[in-house]
């Protein structure tokens, strides 16, 4: 993916700003539910909205979450049948759309096809990961040698953790710093 100039830096700044507004240090984990509360975004579990939804049973992977206008406010409907780490990621993806100012668009075209803008979705995916684990958080994980505990600490999947450690540059910086040779903690 080719990012617009400065996007990755902007994403980390947004994630740091969210933490600052919540009174958290840059490397701290966040709770997406509390972020929604802080920004007056209504969070709706799919099971609370539609107990009969087919997404809650047979193929629950078809629907993750969606941001919808709700009067003068915004709501995120998310699939609460997913693993808790996936739910956190789904909610952060939708928060990313809000923080990036992406307009809410209907999920389907008039022809019934799924409406999807790949570049907007890629930006939301990237910011979602950064919201879950900032560059500073990734560096903290590497320096404190918390890789084993980090999944649980930050509430992310192994794939998300590895992705953020890699794309943040924390793994490369750490290996180049020689800190692992000194047993830095």
Secondary structure, 3 states (H helix, E strand, C coil): CCCCCCHHHHHHHHHHHHHHHCCCCCCCCCCHHHHHHHCCEEEEEHHHHCCCCHHHCCCHHHCCEEEEEECCEEEEEECCCCCHHHHHHHHHHHHHHHHCCCCCCCCECCCCCECCCHHHHHHHHHHHHHHHCCHHHHHHHHHCCCHHHHHHHHCCCHHHHHHHHHHCCHHHHHHHHCHHHHCCC
